[in-house]
Amino acid sequence: MFPFSRLSVYHIIMCFFIPFMPTIFVQNVKEEKKSTHYKIFEYTNLTFDHAESPVWDSDTNTLLWVDVLNQDIHSLNYYTKKHRIKHIAYGEVNIIVPIKDSDRLLVAVKSELFLLDWNKTGNAALRLLARFDECLPGNILNEGKADVMGRFWGGTKGRQQKDKVEVNEGSLYSLEAPYFVAKVHVRPVTISNGLVWSLNNTVMYYTDSHTRKIDAFDFDAVKGQLSNRRTIINLCKEGWRKEVIPDGMTIDKDGFLWIALMFDGCVIRVDPDRRRVVEVHRLPVSRTTSMTWAGPDLDVLVVTTSRRNMDEASIREQPLSGALFMLHNLGTRGVPDHKFVFPNVTNY
């Protein structure tokens, strides 16, 4: 089990173990077939306004995530149980990516990308690396990860009011050493999300949440180029309610995609080759945002959730909204995330 459940110090995360049956194996969303064995999940006793961008650093055995609206970066060590919080008093914090061979972190604040020195205070903790969507000041870097070569891939979303996002104001970019000039790959985009690569790094999966599609591109890892866009899953054709959109995404050791469905409170497992939803894992919340595989064996699926824009009545009905959930015994495990490559980063 994820040992965070043993923590009991004030302001430290505790987890609670609940036996339940979250898995539904489906041939079609309209014809659900339940699994025949129980699973276990944990949830944190702290909730966050909008938890996002979870990432597991295998080198330090540390789980990282952000609380977007509170502008906080969280770090939780698997072995020491030390929970640290870094407040960024500058704007929405949506992305965090570990940097290869460095204690620094790559973070996105509003529509800008920074290097973060955790132990420095104030403005000295952030070093600007790049700006995106410069003529659209209300835009936000919403999703970002590193590819196998260490490039950063990040996508923006348009201006947001409540749950509504302005259409077609965002883009998908990449950025790499040594010049770190943002390169546009997909435009226009409404809400960039997802981002994960196939096990052999020849396919990149991506979603513009507004389209309700999970798309695939042929991916040239050496050149950092995309081609041959096609749709793997279209929620519009799968029987999901019209407000349900795909959010964060990861992949398991079998090459199957795991996708958080915002406004439906579940994580789906997708076979990208057969273009089918094969499992649905439901949680007692409606706003599932993202996930990552965690733990020394990468066998725990950590799912982030949100209470953003929920009214008091909805929160009373779903009090665990904004918690982190840890799902166990899923019959598979993840693969290590790639890190951002920045030679001589300590000198920047």
C-alpha positions in Angstrom: 0.0 0.0 0.0 1.0 3.6 -0.4 2.5 4.3 3.0 1.2 7.9 3.2 -1.7 6.5 5.4 0.7 6.4 8.4 1.1 10.1 8.5 -0.5 11.9 11.4 1.2 15.2 11.9 -0.7 18.4 11.5 -0.7 19.7 7.9 0.6 16.3 6.7 -1.4 14.3 4.3 -3.2 11.2 5.7 -4.9 8.6 3.6 -7.8 6.3 4.4 -8.3 2.8 3.0 -11.6 1.9 1.5 -12.5 -1.5 -0.1 -14.7 -1.0 -3.1 -15.4 -2.1 -6.6 -14.5 0.7 -8.9 -13.7 -1.2 -12.1 -16.3 -1.7 -14.8 -15.2 -3.6 -17.9 -17.1 -2.4 -20.9 -17.7 -3.6 -24.4 -19.8 -0.5 -24.9 -20.5 2.4 -22.5 -24.2 1.5 -22.8 -23.6 -2.1 -21.9 -21.5 -2.2 -18.7 -20.2 -5.4 -17.2 -18.9 -5.2 -13.6 -15.7 -6.8 -12.5 -15.8 -9.8 -10.2 -13.1 -8.8 -7.7 -12.7 -5.9 -5.2 -10.1 -3.1 -5.4 -8.8 -0.7 -2.8 -8.4 3.0 -2.9 -7.1 5.6 -0.5 -7.9 9.3 -0.4 -6.1 12.2 1.3 -7.7 14.0 4.3 -6.7 17.3 2.7 -8.7 18.7 -0.2 -7.4 21.2 -2.7 -9.4 23.7 -4.8 -8.0 22.3 -8.1 -5.4 19.6 -7.8 -3.6 18.9 -11.1 -0.4 17.8 -12.9 0.6 14.9 -10.7 4.0 13.5 -11.5 6.2 10.8 -9.9 9.9 11.5 -9.7 11.4 7.9 -9.7 14.9 9.2 -8.8 13.7 10.8 -5.5 10.6 8.6 -4.9 8.6 11.8 -4.6 5.1 12.7 -5.7 4.6 16.2 -7.0 1.4 18.0 -7.9 -0.1 21.5 -8.0 -3.1 23.2 -6.4 -3.8 25.5 -9.4 -5.9 28.3 -7.9 -4.1 28.5 -4.6 -0.8 28.8 -6.5 0.8 26.0 -4.5 3.2 23.2 -5.5 3.1 20.1 -3.3 5.9 17.5 -2.7 5.4 14.3 -0.8 8.2 11.8 -0.3 7.3 8.2 -0.3 9.8 7.1 2.4 10.2 10.0 4.7 6.5 11.1 4.4 7.7 14.7 4.3 5.1 16.9 2.8 6.3 20.3 1.5 4.4 23.2 0.0 5.9 25.9 -2.2 3.6 28.9 -2.7 4.0 30.9 -5.9 2.4 34.3 -5.4 2.3 35.1 -9.1 -0.7 33.4 -10.7 -2.2 30.0 -11.6 0.3 27.2 -11.4 -0.7 24.4 -13.8 2.3 22.3 -14.7 5.3 20.8 -12.9 8.0 18.7 -14.6 11.2 17.4 -13.0 14.5 18.3 -14.7 17.1 15.6 -15.4 20.1 15.7 -13.1 18.9 18.7 -11.2 17.0 19.7 -8.0 15.3 22.5 -9.9 11.8 22.0 -11.3 10.1 23.3 -14.5 6.9 25.0 -13.6 4.2 26.8 -15.6 2.7 29.9 -14.1 -0.1 31.6 -16.1 1.3 31.4 -19.7 4.9 31.5 -18.7 7.5 28.8 -18.1 10.0 29.1 -15.2 12.8 27.2 -13.5 12.0 26.8 -9.8 14.5 26.8 -6.9 12.5 25.3 -4.1 14.7 26.6 -1.3 14.8 30.2 -2.5 12.2 32.7 -1.4 10.1 35.3 -3.2 10.8 36.2 -6.8 14.3 34.8 -6.5 12.8 31.3 -6.6 11.6 31.7 -10.2 13.8 32.1 -13.3 11.9 32.9 -16.5 12.5 30.5 -19.4 9.8 31.2 -22.0 6.5 32.9 -22.7 3.6 31.5 -24.7 0.5 33.1 -26.3 2.0 36.6 -25.7 -0.8 38.5 -27.4 -3.4 36.6 -25.4 -2.8 37.7 -21.7 -5.7 35.7 -20.4 -4.4 32.4 -21.7 -3.0 29.7 -19.4 -0.4 27.0 -20.0 -2.7 24.1 -19.1 -0.8 20.9 -19.8 2.8 20.0 -20.2 5.2 17.1 -20.2 8.7 16.1 -21.4 9.2 13.6 -24.3 11.8 10.9 -24.6 14.4 13.4 -25.8 13.8 15.8 -23.0 11.9 18.4 -24.9 9.0 20.2 -23.2 5.6 19.9 -24.8 3.0 22.3 -23.5 -0.4 23.4 -24.5 -2.4 26.5 -23.7 -6.1 27.1 -23.1 -8.1 30.3 -23.7 -9.6 32.7 -21.2 -11.8 31.0 -18.7 -14.9 32.2 -16.8 -16.4 29.7 -14.4 -16.4 26.4 -16.4 -16.5 28.1 -19.8 -13.3 28.5 -21.9 -13.1 30.8 -24.9 -12.9 28.7 -28.1 -9.9 28.3 -30.3 -7.5 30.7 -28.4 -4.8 28.2 -27.5 -2.0 26.2 -29.1 0.3 23.2 -28.6 4.0 24.0 -28.4 7.3 22.4 -27.9 10.5 23.8 -26.4 14.0 22.4 -26.3 17.7 23.2 -25.6 19.8 25.1 -26.3 17.7 28.1 -27.5 14.3 27.3 -25.8 12.2 29.0 -28.6 8.6 28.0 -28.5 7.5 26.1 -31.7 3.8 25.8 -32.6 2.6 22.4 -33.6 -1.2 22.6 -33.3 -3.4 25.7 -33.6 -6.1 26.6 -32.9 -6.8 24.7 -29.6 -9.4 25.5 -27.0 -8.2 23.4 -23.9 -4.9 21.6 -24.3 -4.9 18.4 -22.2 -3.6 14.8 -22.1 -0.1 14.4 -23.6 1.5 11.1 -23.4 3.7 8.9 -25.7 3.4 5.3 -26.8 5.9 2.9 -25.3 8.1 2.9 -28.4 7.8 6.7 -28.7 6.4 6.7 -32.2 3.0 8.0 -31.3 1.9 11.0 -29.3 -1.5 11.1 -27.7 -3.2 14.4 -27.1 -6.6 15.9 -26.4 -8.2 19.3 -27.0 -10.9 18.8 -24.3 -13.4 21.0 -26.1 -13.5 18.5 -29.0 -14.1 15.6 -26.6 -11.6 13.6 -28.6 -8.4 11.7 -27.7 -6.2 12.1 -30.8 -3.0 10.4 -31.9 -0.1 11.8 -34.0 2.8 10.0 -35.6 5.8 11.2 -33.6 9.3 11.7 -34.9 11.3 11.7 -31.6 14.6 12.9 -33.2 13.1 15.8 -35.1 10.3 16.6 -32.6 7.7 16.6 -35.4 4.0 15.5 -35.5 2.0 14.2 -38.5 -1.0 12.1 -39.4 -3.5 13.2 -36.8 -6.3 10.8 -36.2 -9.0 10.2 -33.4 -8.7 7.2 -31.0 -11.7 7.9 -28.9 -14.6 10.3 -29.5 -16.7 10.8 -26.4 -19.5 12.2 -28.5 -19.9 8.8 -30.1 -19.4 6.7 -27.0 -22.6 7.6 -25.1 -21.1 10.0 -22.5 -23.1 13.0 -21.4 -22.4 16.1 -23.4 -20.7 18.0 -20.5 -18.1 15.2 -19.9 -14.7 16.1 -21.3 -11.3 14.2 -21.4 -8.7 15.8 -19.1 -5.3 14.4 -18.0 -3.8 11.2 -19.4 -1.1 8.6 -18.7 -0.1 5.2 -20.1 0.6 1.8 -18.5 3.2 -0.9 -19.2 0.8 -2.6 -21.6 0.5 0.5 -23.8 -3.1 1.3 -22.7 -4.1 4.9 -22.0 -5.7 6.1 -18.8 -7.8 9.2 -19.1 -9.5 11.4 -16.5 -13.0 12.3 -17.5 -13.9 15.7 -16.0 -17.5 16.1 -14.9 -18.1 12.4 -14.8 -15.9 11.4 -11.8 -14.1 8.5 -13.4 -10.9 7.3 -15.1 -11.1 5.2 -18.2 -8.6 2.8 -19.6 -8.4 2.8 -23.4 -6.9 0.3 -25.8 -5.6 2.7 -28.5 -5.0 0.0 -31.1 -8.6 -1.3 -30.9 -9.9 2.3 -30.1 -12.0 1.0 -27.3 -12.7 1.8 -23.7 -12.0 -1.4 -21.8 -12.3 -0.2 -18.2 -14.0 2.5 -16.2 -12.9 3.3 -12.6 -15.4 5.5 -10.8 -14.7 7.7 -7.8 -17.0 9.5 -5.3 -16.4 12.9 -7.0 -17.4 14.4 -10.3 -14.3 16.5 -11.2 -11.4 14.1 -11.9 -8.5 16.1 -13.4 -5.4 14.0 -14.0 -3.4 11.0 -12.8 0.1 9.5 -12.6 1.6 6.1 -11.7 3.4 6.3 -8.4 5.3 4.3 -5.8 8.6 2.5 -6.2 7.0 -0.1 -8.4 4.8 2.4 -10.3 1.8 0.3 -9.3 -0.4 2.9 -7.6 -2.5 5.2 -9.8 -2.7 8.6 -8.1 -5.8 10.6 -9.3 -6.2 14.3 -8.7 -9.6 16.0 -8.4 -11.1 19.4 -8.1 -13.8 21.4 -6.4 -13.3 24.4 -8.6 -16.6 26.3 -9.4 -18.6 23.9 -7.2 -21.3 25.4 -5.1 -21.8 24.6 -1.4 -24.5 22.1 -2.0 -22.4 20.2 -4.5 -19.5 20.1 -2.1 -21.8 18.8 0.7 -22.8 16.0 -1.7 -19.2 15.3 -2.7 -17.1 16.2 0.3 -14.0 14.4 -1.1 -13.9 16.7 -4.2 -10.4 18.1 -4.4 -8.8 15.1 -2.7 -6.1 12.9 -4.2 -7.1 9.3 -4.7 -4.7 6.3 -4.8 -6.0 3.3 -6.7 -4.4 -0.1 -6.0 -4.5 -3.6 -7.5 -5.3 -2.5 -11.0 -3.6 -5.4 -12.7 -1.0 -3.3 -14.4 1.5 -0.5 -13.6 3.1 2.5 -15.2 6.3 3.4 -16.8 8.7 6.2 -15.7 8.0 9.7 -16.8 10.5 11.5 -18.9 12.3 14.5 -17.5 13.1 17.9 -19.0 16.6 18.1 -20.4 18.5 21.4 -19.7 22.3 21.0 -19.9 24.1 23.2 -17.3 20.7 24.2 -15.8 22.4 25.2 -12.5 24.2 28.0 -14.3 21.0 29.5 -15.8 
